[in-house]
Amino acid sequence: MFYVRLNKLRIIKNGDIIGKGEIQFMSFINQSNDSLPNLNEFFETNDEDRKKEIIKDSVSRVIQSRILMTIDKVKDKSIITFGDTGYIVYKDEKIPKDFSWQIVAVELDKKTRDNAALIKSVLTDSNVDTITKGIQALAKASNPVSGAVVELSKLVVGVILDIAKNKKDDQIGYYLTSFIEKLDYPNGIRDRQDIPDLTGNMFVDYSIFGYQDYAVEAVENLKPL
């Protein structure tokens, strides 16, 4: 089994000029070998309308995969904890060879947006065109589908941040990182505290914990006689 656990977030400025703010956190984690339906077809077809339909479906799946948390009454210099055991934002039955992780934090001037509302906001003609072109640019890569899964998540987050800005929601933080098993968690474990995000306004404490289930591995390795 494999777990990514968010232990603590430290916020310098909450983005609210009055004092306390409502902050929405979104966590996106994906492996390079994740599969999204029809991405193979995306790179094979020359039908532009079909490409856009595939992108719309894939974007919806990325948004629906997010872990969403909304914290009320967040002050400047707040420390947000998740109990004494943290909060699991990702789990898998197997230890991944690699994965990417994004945490987005915005101070909301409007009510919390659920997945359906966010999908509707993202899937405008303009945004779909932008994302389609971004994914199409990977067509010449040796493994475009693998790269597309990671790139799609980044493009979706970029659109979400643009939407938040247009709705007067302030970007509080943006944490973007990638991990490789043999380099970053060779023994299945990694634990870090107070890691700065890209804005310098949010600091992250997290734990990675993975272990091999030998019983499952033994069953999978059984070959029929």
PyMOL commands that set and color helices and strands:
alter all, ss='L'
color gray80, all
select helices_A, chain A and resi 39-44+48-64+115-122+125-136+144-166+181-184+214-221
alter helices_A, ss='H'
color red, helices_A
select strands_A, chain A and resi 2-11+21-30+67-74+78-81+87-92+98-107+170-180+189-196+202-210
alter strands_A, ss='S'
color yellow, strands_A
deselect
rebuild
show_as cartoon
